[in-house]
Amino acid sequence: MAVPESFHQDRAELADRLRRLRAVSGMSGTRVAELLDWSQSKVSKIETGRVTPSGDDVRSLLDLYRPQKDERVETEELARALNDRYRSLRMLRKRGLHRTQEDIGRRTRQAQTVRSFQPTMVPGLLQTPEYARAVFSQPLSSGGTDVAEAVRARMERQTILFDPRHSFHFVITEAALRWRLGSAATMRAQMDRLANLSTAENLRIGFLPWNVPVAQVPKNGFVILDEEEVSVESFTTHRNITEPRDVRFHLDVFRLFADAAVYDDEARTFLAELAREHS
């Protein structure tokens, strides 16, 4: 997996900050390793930017170095951004697709409001078992190891849809509904499920037709949890964005797409027409 240059630059900046703060504290790398019960090589790798320290590692170092408040805050924010920014999907799949689904489910249950925009496929929370199986069976994505378990975990995750303590707003493009995953019967069943779910009180499901002009190009899908975190997935990475300015930007983009979408009876008519085309 290719990691963007900005990631390496930010990791180098964090390494330089931590190396400088240690020097100011007057401690040697060996002494830091002794106090934290780390290997000296771990301290060296962190300070030379060869590894990305965890948030706990950075906090432990800062507790030793005792920098000024502003510098501590900036350093912790940089470390958090690095750890949040990129998680390899290859490694997530190595853990198991079902475990990844369980992790996502836990994060979703912690949120009261979930907003999801998807330009390429039906969101996981709304998928039928057959559609989900087609998603997890993609040859370049699944690894083919635990598709059945992943489908089971995704279906279990969907129970949150019927919990009135949570509210959901989905916006799905027409392109996502036309891209065939599985058989025609699978696609028709998926349309039917979307129509049924659109009547739930705590769910708002909108569809963005091709013939509706929208000022913004949908570059990727994303999920917003409680206006605090944005989850974005590409072919090879999964990002959790927590920077407030970036979260606000995604909220603005979501509102733009949501305002252009069709809902309720108009949406169900739209789905019925698309279902007839999947034959």
VEXDRENDREN-348949 format. One record per residue (C-alpha): x, y, z; residue in three letters. Coordinates in steps of 0.02 Angstrom, whole numbers, plus 50000, padded with zeros to 5 digits. Each point is the difference from the previous one (the first is absolute). Layout:
<pts>
XYZALA...
</pts>
This chain:
<pts>
500005000050000MET500695017049952ALA499965012450143VAL499835018449953PRO501555010950018GLU499085011350123SER499904985550122PHE501894997849999HIS500245018850019GLN498855000950151ASP500824984850080ARG501705008249976ALA499345015950082GLU499354990150149LEU501674991050015ALA500935016649997ASP498855007350133ARG500254985250117LEU501884999749973ARG500115018750037ARG498914998850155LEU501104985950068ARG501555010649972ALA499225014750091VAL499554988650146SER501844995150016GLY499644981449990MET500914987749888SER499094987449893GLY500674986350111THR499295008450155ARG498295002249918VAL499984981549954ALA500434995350180GLU498645011050075LEU498654993749882LEU500624981850000ASP500235000949811TRP501414993849893SER501255013349949GLN499674995549818SER498175004850021LYS500475017450057VAL501235001349855SER498734994449870LYS498725012550063ILE501265014349997GLU500624995749825THR498254998349928GLY500174981649959ARG498434995550097VAL498405009350044THR499795000650190PRO498294996350072SER499035013450092GLY500434991650165ASP501864999949954ASP499975018649962VAL499095004050162ARG501274989950099SER501435009649920LEU499175016850030LEU499684995550182ASP501884997750016LEU500515015549902TYR498705011950075ARG499935012549857PRO499005016250002GLN498124997349987LYS499855006749822ASP501414989149937GLU499284984750085ARG498295003049922VAL500765002449826GLU501064984350016THR498534989450059GLU498925006649858GLU501344995749872LEU500184982450073ALA498114997650001ARG499865005649819ALA501364987849947LEU499204985450091ASN498265004349938ASP500475003749822ARG500454983449920TYR499604982250044ARG500464987049872SER498494990349937LEU501194985749964ARG500374999050186MET498175001950045LEU499574985549886ARG501414989850074LYS499145001950169ARG498424993449919GLY498585008449908LEU498774995150136HIS501085008050136ARG500085016049897THR498104999949989GLN499884997450188GLU501185014750030ASP498975011249885ILE498434994450091GLY500705005050169ARG500475017349935ARG498285002249922THR499104995250160ARG500925013850092GLN499265013149883ALA498265007350014GLN499965007249824THR500754991749847VAL500105008149829ARG500584989549852SER500325005149820PHE500384986349874GLN500305003149814PRO500524982249951THR499034987250102MET498594997850123VAL500595004050178PRO500424984950106GLY498645003750127LEU498684998649862LEU500654984949904GLN499084983549980THR501004984250041PRO500154995749815GLU500635017549955TYR501224999950146ALA500664983049945ARG500335007049827ALA500935014950077VAL501104989150110PHE500344987749859SER500835012649885GLN501624991449944PRO501185014750031LEU499235005250166SER499484985550109SER501464988150005GLY498634986849993GLY500284993950178THR498485003850107ASP498625006549888VAL498624990550090ALA500565006550170GLU500145017749931ALA498234999249932VAL499374993550167ARG500885014150094ALA499305013149879ARG498234993550023MET500215000450189GLU500635017949987ARG498395004949914GLN498974997150158THR500485017650052ILE498855006749863LEU498504995150106PHE500625008450159ASP499045016450020PRO501455007550098ARG500965001649837HIS499565009949844SER500664997249824PHE500075010249841HIS500584991349841PHE500295007849830VAL500334987749858ILE500355004449819THR499104992349851GLU501684993349942ALA500144989650160ALA498304992349965LEU500414996149819ARG501694992050032TRP499554981650002ARG500704989850144LEU499344982449987GLY498534994249895SER498535010149937ALA498964991750135ALA501245005950130THR499865017949938MET498094999549997ARG499974993350177ALA501195013850052GLN498845013349926MET498544992450093ASP500955000450165ARG500455018349975LEU498175004249965ALA499444991050158ASN501335008050110LEU499575017349934SER498384999550100THR500894998250169ALA499805015150114GLU501835001750049ASN500664997349822LEU500075012849862ARG500534992549834ILE500265011349850GLY500504995949822PHE500975011449884LEU499414997749819PRO501185002849856TRP498905013549925ASN500085011350154VAL501365013449986PRO501195000350148VAL501405012750021ALA501214987850082GLN500814984649920VAL499854984750116PRO501814994450011LYS499714986650132ASN498784993450126GLY500085004250185PHE499114997450166VAL499835013650133ILE499764994850181LEU499225013250114ASP500845014649911GLU501624994450083GLU500794987049886GLU500014996249814VAL500394982749933SER500684999149822VAL500534984249909GLU501004998049839SER500624984349914PHE501464998250120THR499735011050152THR498715004250132HIS500085017450074ARG499165006650157ASN500015019049994ILE499765009650162THR500715017149957GLU498505011850033PRO500295010349842ARG500004984449891ASP498464993050087VAL499075016449968ARG500514999349816PHE499274982549982HIS498415005750087LEU499825014149873ASP500284987949856VAL498734987950072PHE498685013650016ARG500305005149820LEU499694982249939PHE498554997350120ALA499115015849942ASP500064993649820ALA499344982650040ALA498224993249987VAL499124992350150TYR498444990650058ASP498704996149865ASP501055007849864GLU501484989550054ALA498984984050003ARG499355003549825THR501795002949945PHE500524983250075LEU498564990849918ALA500515006749829GLU501804994750027LEU499484982750062ALA499064997049837ARG501605003649904GLU500934986350094HIS499334985349902SER
</pts>
